[in-house]
Amino acid sequence: MTHETEDVLSRLGVAVPEILLPTAAVDLAKWAVIACDQHTSEPDYWHSVAGIVADAPSTLHLIFPEVYLNDGDADSRIERIHKTMHDYLSTGVFRAPLEAMVLTHRSTPHVARRRGLLVALDLDRYDYRPGARALIRASEATIVDRLPPRVRVRAGAPLELPHVLVLIDDPDDSLFSGLDHASLPELYSAELMLGGGIVSGYRLGPAEQAHVARSLATLHSDGAGDASFLFAVGDGNHSLATAKQVWEQSKRSLTGDTSGHPGRYALVELVNVYDPGLRFEPIHRHVRSAIDDLDAWIAALAQAMDATVRECAADQTMQGVDDSPNTIGFVARNRQGVFVLHNDQQLAVTALQEALDQINGIDVDYIHGSDTAIALGRDHGVGLLLPAFDERLLFATVANDGVLPRKAFSLGEAEEKRYYFEARKVL
């Protein structure tokens, strides 16, 4: 890579990472596991993962699945994670470090291909706070109370493993159209467990990295509304916020130039918001608390959202939601229907989240997949179903209005989430 390319990337908060990949002796079908913040209401999924992996080298042993956060064994679990990271580094689980950007192709049961680009982003150029004017911004509100356990995992850990997807606004596909995987060396190709599809990685050379620098520089200078805004965190907001918090703590003890410090950067995958393989899905809500008077609760929620309640047959709730972006479905054991919002200028997810935040004493979980939310609502509590999210609104909304409510959307279904595969040293 030329100094010119490096300088351009540096101005854009991008660096070429040193990546660690598993050796040929590692079973990749057991190595790669899904993001830790998935299937938080489905412990059976993670039991299945553990059964598949057993004692084989796996990223499962390097992460803290959030389904286990309340099990009371966080300290011992984090200690095991850190020990396993050191063991993998010292026992030949990883190949020699590879300094390169990586083009990724991911197929899932829903899409034939989603393209990504693995890079390191400068955490000093990232700000997750509402109203931030940084180069790299969160797309949705960060729940600061959720960061401490993640911080404990990352602080003192010698490795990071990314599940963060960062979006670029590239309607002409200028970046990825110039990267031909057929001309690039393949680094890996693996089938992902439990319906995750297939992922392949290809190493970029100096010419391709120069193309990346030119494309990102053009997108930055052409940015609509706010030219300083280039990257929006799509998935993994809390993981990147964790990396930011750990770096802010670490650099207090550092002096001099920190530009070469590995902890200043985070490994992420860039994806074009217009990529045909990137599907924006709503994240539904499940109110898990017992509700004594369901009719009164629904009426109160409708009033808080300034909405009218329309009853539906059991098989028509999602159809009612899909008919309009200004509707929110609900499913409970003996009742189902939709809320129709009176303010058609407000995003449905904003209206719902603001209303739920006003209700004391409820326990809310965030659910990927309408079938799961419906099944949970019929079993207990209330499932709340959100309409599709229009990805064309994302960059303009973040630039003009700040972050969206937390859990405003999901990039694909649960099985389409990023699987941990690559690692990078951060100490």
Helices and strands as residue ranges (DSSP letters): H 3-11, E 14-15, E 18-19, H 28-31, E 33-34, H 43-53, G 59-62, G 66-68, H 74-90, E 98-99, E 102-107, E 114-122, G 123-125, E 126-127, E 136-138, G 144-146, H 147-154, E 159-160, E 165-168, G 176-178, G 181-183, E 186-192, E 197-203, H 206-221, E 231-235, H 237-250, G 251-253, G 262-264, E 265-272, E 280-281, E 283-287, H 294-305, E 307-311, H 317-322, E 327-331, E 336-341, H 348-357, E 364-368, H 370-379, E 382-385, G 391-393, H 394-401, E 410-411, G 414-416, E 419-420, E 424-425
